[in-house]
């Protein structure tokens, strides 16, 4: 992970998609757990 010197612009761009990204991560984690429970 490289840290750009323009940290503020990175976070400005990131916060725009943060909610969607968190939602995708939650769905992915739930899917993995459900897959382990079903197939495991």
C-alpha positions in Angstrom: 0.0 0.0 0.0 1.5 3.3 -1.1 0.5 6.5 0.8 0.2 9.4 -1.6 1.1 12.9 -0.3 -2.3 14.2 -1.3 -4.0 12.3 1.5 -7.0 14.7 1.6 -7.9 14.1 -2.1 -7.6 10.3 -1.5 -10.1 10.4 1.4 -12.4 12.7 -0.5 -12.6 10.2 -3.4 -12.8 7.3 -1.0 -15.6 8.6 1.2 -17.8 9.0 -1.9 -17.7 5.2 -2.4 -17.1 4.2 1.2 -20.8 3.3 1.9 -21.1 1.2 -1.2 -17.7 -0.5 -0.6 -18.6 -1.3 3.0 -21.9 -2.8 1.8 -20.0 -4.9 -0.8 -17.6 -6.2 1.9 -20.5 -7.0 4.2 -22.3 -9.0 1.5 -19.0 -10.8 0.6 -18.3 -11.7 4.2 -21.9 -12.9 4.7 -21.7 -14.9 1.5 -18.4 -16.6 2.6 -19.8 -17.5 6.0 -23.0 -18.8 4.4 -20.9 -20.9 2.0 -18.9 -22.4 4.9 -22.1 -23.2 6.8 -23.8 -24.8 3.8 -20.9 -26.7 2.3 -18.7 -27.2 5.4 
